Amino acid sequence: MITPPFLKAGDKIAITCPAKKLPGPIDEAIRIIESWGLEVILGQTVGASHNQFAGDDELRARDMQHFLDDKTVKAIIAARGGYGSIRIIDNLDFTDFVLHPKWMVGFSDITVFHSHIHANYKIQTIHGQMPLVIPSGTPTSLSTLREALFGQQISYHIPSSPYNIEGISSGILIGGNLTLLVMLLGSSSQMNFKDKILFIEDVGEYFYSVDRMLWCLKRAGKLSQLKGLIVGGFTNIKDNDESFGQSIEEIICEHVKDYDYPVCFNFPAGHLNDNHALILGKPVDLNVKPAITNITYSS
């Protein structure tokens, strides 16, 4: 995997909206990013509107293409997620991006970009806070994003969950939003799951839907190929009038019970204010112990 150059004071970071439109200004997020010593460049999609999107597909693709090609921009951060990245991903040319790699940052719908870039170009990306939610992000979530961008060492020590499966493993970290990972199965944007540590999170789904998506991954042979699983936030999960009858933890445990890799629950990442940054595409050591889980980047 290729590591893009880490940022330094004075570097440019571009903000664009490849999916849903912004509900209002992001001035506070810009101020916070600028306080890190970075110059913020705004795309034409910031403030644009077309139905639910930040401009039509052509505008969103053109905006992203501009920043992919701009050699003076050292990182691209999606202003928000929502839905829409999958509509433009096949219209983008990553030739200059591959020649001059830069950090792609975001979560949720931006899983499309994480997955596509890893599958095709083997370039690391950052799963972390986006401008829409940066003002409500915890200090730790913002500091981990800054540390990831600037190349500082990050590691995590997570209190144990009774659902954890103990063990020690190492592998390249992949993943993102569960819904998007399943949507990308069988496409040119599908990540390679073999011997990887998988991170998953989701929001606003039904219990049965999470179960169904995990069945999709299992039947496609993806869960059996893993070397470890990290479960982030599953927030605002809904139930039917006829209860599904299992918690998210119980659903996941049922799907991985036949495998011998470690599983960590309650990792603080996803649709949370405390959304800790993760460098996807980078090797990690996963050590799930009785009282604590240690996640450290091994190189």
N, C-alpha and C positions, 0 to 999 in steps of 0.2 A: 504494500500500500504506500502511496505517495503522501507525504506530509507537506501541505502548502506552507510557504514562509509565514512565520508568526509575525504578528503586528508589532509595530513600534510607534512611539509618539510621532504625530504628524502624518501618519498614514490615512488614506481615504477608505471609508466604509460606506457602501451604497445601500440605501433602503429602497426596496421595490415591493410591489404587491402582486404576486403571481396568481392570487386566488380571489378571496372575497374582499369587498371594498371596506375601507376604514369607516367607522361610525363618526369620527371626528378627528381633530388635530392630534399629532403625536409630539407636540413641542416638549413635553416633560421628558419623554424618552430620548429625544435628540439631545437635550441638555445633559442628561446623564451620560450618554455615549461620548459627547464632547468633553465631559469632565475627565474621561480616561485619556485625553490627549489626542483624540482622533478627529479627523475632519469628516463631517457627514455630508453625503451627496444624496439628494432625493430624486427618485425616478418620476417620470410623468404619471405613473399609476397612483402615486400618493395623492389622494384627493379625487381621483377619477372615479366615475361611476357608470356602469352599464348593467341594468338589471341588478342582480346581487353581486356582480363582479366589480373589480377595480379597473373598469374599462373592458372593452371587448377582448376576445382572444388575441386578435392581431396586436392590439396595443400592449397587452400584458407580455406577449412573447417578444415584441420589439424592445420593450423596456428591459426585460431580463437579458436579451441578446446583447444590448448595448453594454451592460455591465459585465457580462461574460467576456466580452471582447476588449474592454477598457483596461489596458495594462497598468494604469495608474491606480485603479481600485484594487485594494488588497483583500477585501472581504465583502460579501453580499449577505445582507440580513433581510429576510422576509418580514414585512411589517406586521403580517398576521397570517393565520391559516384560513380555515373555513372550508371552501371547496373551490377547485378550479385549476390546480396545478396540472392535473392529469390531462386537461384539455389542451395544454400548450407544450407539454414536454417533448412531443415528437416533432415540433416545429423549430426546435432550438438546435443550433450548431455549436458543439462544444470544442471545436478544433483549437481555437485560441485559448480557451480555458485549460485544455490539456497541456498546451505548450507553456502556459503561464498560470499554474494552479493558484487558486485563491480559496479562502474559506467560504463555504456556504453554511448559513446559520438559520435555524428555525426548528419548529416541531409541528406536530399535528399534520395538516395537509402537506407540509413541506417534506414529509416522509417520501413523497414521490421523487423529490430531488435527491435526497439522501440515497435512496435505493437505486435510482437510475445512475447516479454518479459512481456508486460503488460497483454496480454490476458491469458497467461499461468502461470505466476509466480508472478504477482502483485508487481514487483520491479520497483522503479523509475529509469528513465534514463534522459540523458541531450541532448537536441536538440541544437547544437551549432557548432561553427567553427571547421574545420578539417585542418590537416597539409598542404594539398595542397593549401588552401586559407588563412591560418593564416597570412602569410607575407603581404597580401593585406587587411587584416581585419582592421577595424577601431579600435582605442584604446578602445573605449567603448565596442565593440563586444568582444574583447579579455579580457577585465577586467571583463565582466559579466560571461564569461566562467570560468575564474579563481575563481571568487567569488562563482559560483555555485559548483565548484569542492571542494572548501575549506569550504563550509558551511556558507558563509557569506550571510546576508540578501539581497535579490534582489527584487526590485519592479520597476514598469514602469509607466510613466506618459506620455501619447501619445496625441499630439495635435489632435483636433477633425477633422473628415472628414464629408463633407456634406451628405455622404451616411450612416453615423453611425445610428444605431437604439438605442436610449437611454434606459437605464434601469440598474438595479442592480441585480446581480446573484452570486451564489457561486457554485463551483463544482470541481471535479478533472479534471485537464488539460490533454487532450490527443491530438493526431494528428500528423501532419508532412506533407509530400508531398502528395498532393491530388491524383496524379496518382497511387501511391503505396497503399494508403488507399483503393482506388476502386479495385485495383488488388487483394487485400487481402480479399475482401468480400467473405463470405461463406467458408473461410479456417480456419484452426486451429489457424492462426495468426491474425484473425480479432479482433480488439479492441471491448470492450463493450462501446457503445455510450450512453447508458441510463444515464440521469442526469449528463452528462459531459459537460465541456467547451471544444469545439473543436477548434484547431488551424489548419489552412490549408495554404499551399504555393505551388507554382509550377513554372516551367521555360520551355520556348521553346515550349509550347503547342499552339494550335489554339484556337481562341475564341469558336468555335463550340464544340471543344473537352472538354473545361472546362464546358460548358453548359451540354454536354452529361454526364460527370462524376458526376456533381451535380444531374442530373436526376437519375443516378444510386443510389446515396446515398438517394435521396428522395424516390424513389420507393421501396428501401429496408427498409424504415421506420427509417432511421438513423437520418435525419435532424429534424424530429418531436420529437425525444427523447431528444434533447439537452437542456441544460440550458443556453447556450451562445455560441457565435461564434467569434473567433479572426482571422482576415484575414491578412496574412503576404504578402510578396512580390510575385507578379505574374509578373515575368520578362521575357522579350523577347517574349511576346505573339504575335502570328502571325495571320494574317487574310487571307482569300481567295480572289481571284480576285473579286468575288461577296461578298461584305462585309457582315459580320454577323449582323452588325448594332447595337450592344450593347457593352458597355465597360464591363470590368470584374466586376466593382462595380454594374452596372445595372443587369448583369446576376445573381450575387449572391443575390442581393436584391429581384429579382423576385422569386427566389427559397425559400426565408425565409419570405416573406411578410405575410404569414398566421400564423406565429408563434409569440409568445409574449416574446421572450428572447432578451437580448441586443446583438448587433453586433458591433464590433470594426474593422474598416478598417485601412490600412496603418501601421500595426504593423511592426517594423523593424526586421524581421526575415525571413530567406529563402535564396535564391540564391542572396545575397546582401553582399557587403563589410561590411555593418553595420548590421551584423547578430547577434542580441542579443540572449543570451542563455536563454533557457526555460527548467525548470525542469518538464518533463512529468511524470504524475502519482501523482503529488502533488496537494492538494487542493488550489484553487485560488479564490479570490474575484474579480469580474469584475464589475466595476462601470463606465458606459458610460454616461458622462454628456455633456451638450451643448458645452463646450469649451475644455474639456479634458477627456481622459479615464484613469482611474487608475486601474492598475492590480497589486495586491499584493498577496503574498502567505500567506494563513491564518494559516498555522501551519507547 
